Amino acid sequence: MKAAEEFAWKNPETGFKEYKTSEFMFKEFTKLGYRPTAADGITGFFADFDTKRVGPTVLVLAELDALNVSAHPDGVDGKAHACGHNAQLGAILGVAAALKDGAITENMVGKIRLCCVPAEETLSAGLKD
């Protein structure tokens, strides 16, 4: 979980260009036993946890993108996670790991969709609609 936060912090990527971060998170979810579904044509993915009991589907979301912040003291090539998304990525990975503990989920119903999304805050110039 901390590894995800640290990876994102050291590898900030702006909207729809979160290739390394998306790949890192996808692999971490796979290591936990999930079968992530990649987004079509953009960065990001989702993975489902199913309790196998009838109930609602709840979404847990984390954002992959960093910001263009040229003056940030820890910035990389003018980008940084000044928005805190790096912490969200650590948190969602922690949730994903916790859901694999049967004692935690034994009284839950429904499904939990874990989703890592791109470009919540800014879009890079030059992207086509």
N, C-alpha and C positions, 0 to 999 in steps of 0.2 A: 504494500500500500504506500509506504513512504517512497519506495523505488519509483512508483508512478509519478508521484508529486515531484521528486527530484529530477526525473527524466524530462518531464515537461518544462520545468524551470530552466534546465540547461539547454533545452532545444525549442525555444519559442518559435511558433509558426503562425502566420496570420491566416485569416479566413480563406477556406477552401484550399489551403496549401499545407494543411497539417498532416503531411504524408508520414513523416517519421513517428509523430505522436500517435496517429491513428493505428499504424502498424504495430507499435509497441503495445498499445492497449489491447488490440485484437489478439496478439500473441499471449498476453497475460490472462485474458479471459479464457482462451483456449487451454492454457495450462491448468486453469481451475476446473476444467471439464465442461465448459460451455461450448456451444456451437454458434459462434457469432455470425450474423448475416450482414455482409458489407452493404453499404449504401450504393445505389446504382449511379455511377458517374461522378460522385463526389466523395470526399473523405467522410469517415464516420461509419458507425455500425450499431446494431442492437443485438442483444442476446436475451433470451427468455428463461425465466425460472418458473416451472409449473409445479404447484403443490399436488396436482392430480385430484384436487377437490374443487367442486364448483364454487365459483366466487368471482369477484371483479378482477380486472387487470389494472394494475397500478404501474405508472411510469416513474422510473428514477432516472434523472437526466444529469449528464455532466458535459461541459463544453470544452472543446479541444483547442480553440483559438487563443492566441496571444494578441497583444496590441502593438502598434507602431509607437514606441516611446523612446525616442533617440537619446533622451537625457537620463534614462533609468540607469542607476549605478551597476546593476547586474544584467543589463541588457546584452543581447547577442545580435550583432548586425542591426541595431536600432529597434529590436523587438524585445518585449518582456511580458511576463505574466503579471502585469500590474493590476489585473482584473481578478486574480485569485482562482482562475480556472485550473491551475496546477493543483490546488488543494481539492477541487471538485473531483479531479481524476483519481487522486489518492482515495478519496472518500467512496467513490462508486466502486472502486476495486475492493475496498474493505467490505462494502455491502455485498458484492458478488461473492466474496469468500465466506462471509457470515451465512449467507443463504445455503451454502453447502453443508452447514452444520444442522443435522436433523433435529437436535434439541431446540434450536432456534425456530425452526419452521414447523414443528409438529402440530401446532394449533392454528396455523395459517391456512387460508383458503385462497383459491384463485391463482393468478399469475402475476409475476413481477417482470416487467420489461425494463432492462437496463440499457440505456441508450447514450452513446457518445456522439455528440453532434458538432458539426463544423460551423464556423463563421457566424456566431451569434452576435458579435459586436461590430465588426467591420468587414467590409468586402474590399478586396484588393482591386485597384484600378485595372481595367482592361479585360475583366471577365465579361463574357457574352451572356445575354439573357437566356 
